Amino acid sequence: MMGKSSSVLDPIFKLVKCEIISIPSTYVLHQIDPLNNNHFYYVNQLCIDNHTFTQDALKHGEHYSIKIFEVKKEVSSQVCIEFMRNHNCILLDLTALIILRELNRELFQIEHWTLLFSDKDTLYRDVAGNHRVPGIYRRSENEFALSLINSFEDGISLKGSPVSIICISKQS
């Protein structure tokens, strides 16, 4: 099920994709190896070194509503998290983002960064003390990059490529 829509009243976030995804009971998360990687054309080593990948970020056999919102103007990370909470989204980590990319590449817009916010304390902290937000960039049909892009403290900047956030909520 896929639909395109826009949030007419929201000046910051525009709904661009909405899908239901089921996590197969046999699904196994593939190990991301930046030196021998068929999944991404680029992987920021810090994503791998500073993250514990959990097989149950999204539970086997469960169904999830996935919504992609394009960010229309610069905004703080806290506003993104409040928006996600107001939409009953689960705050998950990098593992969930990778699982969604493996299960449905079409969720990710070409030439866009797609960010997944989680609790600030679970994010990688760089040498300057800033918490970094993980994201996936889709360069073309089959080319993806995995990196830590925005500083949580600085919010979302739109000076580079367009940015979207991904909202995940469990279906009952």
SULRA-V69960 format. One record per residue. N is the residue number from 1. RES is the residue in one letter. SS is DSSP state (~ for helix, > for strand, _ for the rest). PSI is psi in whole degrees, 0 to 359 (* if undefined). Layout:
BEGIN
N_RES_SS_PSI + N_RES_SS_PSI
END
This chain:
BEGIN
1_M___123 + 2_M_>_138 + 3_G_>_152 + 4_K___141 + 5_S___171 + 6_S___147 + 7_S___101 + 8_V___322 + 9_L___349 + 10_D___117 + 11_P___349 + 12_I___316 + 13_F_>_133 + 14_K_>_119 + 15_L_>_122 + 16_V_>_338 + 17_K_>_147 + 18_C_>_124 + 19_E_>_160 + 20_I_>_129 + 21_I_>_136 + 22_S_>_136 + 23_I___115 + 24_P___145 + 25_S___341 + 26_T___4 + 27_Y___135 + 28_V___125 + 29_L___126 + 30_H___141 + 31_Q___133 + 32_I___118 + 33_D___107 + 34_P___340 + 35_L___336 + 36_N___79 + 37_N___118 + 38_N___359 + 39_H___329 + 40_F___143 + 41_Y___340 + 42_Y_>_136 + 43_V_>_123 + 44_N___119 + 45_Q_~_329 + 46_L_~_332 + 47_C_~_321 + 48_I_~_314 + 49_D_~_332 + 50_N___27 + 51_H___133 + 52_T___114 + 53_F___129 + 54_T___129 + 55_Q___335 + 56_D___29 + 57_A___317 + 58_L___127 + 59_K___139 + 60_H___138 + 61_G___355 + 62_E___158 + 63_H_>_138 + 64_Y_>_142 + 65_S_>_126 + 66_I_>_123 + 67_K_>_133 + 68_I_>_125 + 69_F_>_123 + 70_E_>_138 + 71_V_>_120 + 72_K___343 + 73_K___161 + 74_E___140 + 75_V_>_154 + 76_S___156 + 77_S_~_324 + 78_Q_~_322 + 79_V_~_321 + 80_C_~_314 + 81_I_~_319 + 82_E_~_319 + 83_F_~_314 + 84_M_~_316 + 85_R_~_322 + 86_N_~_339 + 87_H___19 + 88_N___38 + 89_C___150 + 90_I___132 + 91_L___107 + 92_L___179 + 93_D___190 + 94_L_~_325 + 95_T_~_315 + 96_A_~_320 + 97_L_~_317 + 98_I_~_319 + 99_I_~_314 + 100_L_~_322 + 101_R_~_322 + 102_E_~_322 + 103_L_~_329 + 104_N___90 + 105_R_~_332 + 106_E_~_348 + 107_L_~_330 + 108_F___124 + 109_Q___143 + 110_I_>_138 + 111_E___35 + 112_H_>_148 + 113_W_>_136 + 114_T_>_120 + 115_L_>_147 + 116_L___113 + 117_F___144 + 118_S___180 + 119_D___136 + 120_K_~_320 + 121_D_~_344 + 122_T_~_353 + 123_L___152 + 124_Y_>_139 + 125_R_>_122 + 126_D___179 + 127_V___337 + 128_A___356 + 129_G___5 + 130_N___141 + 131_H_>_131 + 132_R_>_137 + 133_V_>_127 + 134_P_>_150 + 135_G_>_162 + 136_I_>_132 + 137_Y_>_131 + 138_R_>_108 + 139_R___321 + 140_S___194 + 141_E___315 + 142_N___18 + 143_E___122 + 144_F_>_147 + 145_A_>_148 + 146_L_>_122 + 147_S_>_173 + 148_L_>_114 + 149_I_>_282 + 150_N_>_148 + 151_S_>_130 + 152_F___319 + 153_E___331 + 154_D___344 + 155_G___196 + 156_I_>_124 + 157_S___144 + 158_L___24 + 159_K___337 + 160_G___233 + 161_S___156 + 162_P_>_152 + 163_V_>_140 + 164_S_>_157 + 165_I_>_151 + 166_I_>_130 + 167_C_>_128 + 168_I_>_128 + 169_S_>_145 + 170_K_>_136 + 171_Q___142 + 172_S___*
END
